[in-house]
Amino acid sequence: MQVLCALVTTYLLILFARAILSWLPPSGGTLATVNRVLLDLTEPVLAPIRRVIPPTGVFDLSFFVLMILLYIARGLVC
């Protein structure tokens, strides 16, 4: 149970880091590499949600839906 709690918490941190880095332009180097890793970790989960809830303007609601679902899962598991 603690492992699952740690995994959900870690994934929440990864999503938060992706949100922060999305505001910064990837100019190359380490930041671009970190950004690519975060995209590779989060996109497989976000893509199916995007098929159900398409982006509205500049806001990606799939990100918020996933965050809410993970917070609910974390509350139930932890």
C-alpha positions in Angstrom: 0.0 0.0 0.0 2.8 2.4 0.8 4.5 1.6 -2.5 1.3 2.5 -4.4 1.0 5.7 -2.4 4.6 6.6 -3.2 4.1 5.9 -6.9 1.0 8.1 -7.1 2.7 10.9 -5.2 5.8 10.6 -7.5 3.6 10.7 -10.6 1.8 13.8 -9.3 5.3 15.5 -8.9 6.2 14.5 -12.4 3.0 16.1 -13.7 3.6 19.2 -11.7 7.2 19.4 -13.1 5.8 19.0 -16.6 3.4 21.9 -16.1 6.2 24.1 -14.8 8.6 23.2 -17.7 5.8 23.8 -20.2 6.1 27.5 -19.5 9.8 27.5 -20.3 11.0 27.2 -23.9 13.3 24.2 -24.3 16.5 25.8 -25.5 18.5 22.6 -25.6 20.9 20.9 -23.1 19.8 19.5 -19.8 16.4 21.3 -19.6 15.4 20.0 -23.0 16.4 16.4 -21.9 14.4 16.7 -18.7 11.4 18.1 -20.6 11.6 15.1 -23.1 11.7 12.6 -20.2 8.7 14.2 -18.5 6.8 14.2 -21.8 7.6 10.5 -22.3 6.4 9.6 -18.8 3.2 11.6 -18.9 2.0 11.5 -22.5 0.9 7.8 -22.5 -1.5 8.6 -19.7 -2.7 12.0 -21.0 -3.3 11.0 -24.6 -6.3 8.7 -23.9 -7.9 11.4 -21.7 -7.4 13.9 -24.5 -9.3 11.7 -26.8 -12.3 12.0 -24.5 -11.8 15.6 -23.4 -10.2 17.7 -26.2 -8.1 20.8 -25.4 -10.1 24.0 -25.1 -8.1 26.9 -26.4 -4.9 27.3 -24.4 -6.0 25.1 -21.6 -5.4 21.3 -21.6 -8.2 20.0 -19.5 -6.9 16.5 -19.6 -4.0 17.5 -17.4 -6.4 18.8 -14.8 -8.6 15.7 -15.0 -5.6 13.5 -14.5 -4.4 15.6 -11.5 -7.9 15.4 -9.9 -8.1 11.6 -10.5 -4.6 11.1 -9.0 -5.4 13.2 -6.0 -8.6 11.1 -5.4 -6.6 7.9 -5.9 -4.0 9.2 -3.4 -6.6 10.0 -0.9 -8.1 6.6 -1.2 -4.8 4.7 -1.1 -2.8 6.8 1.3 
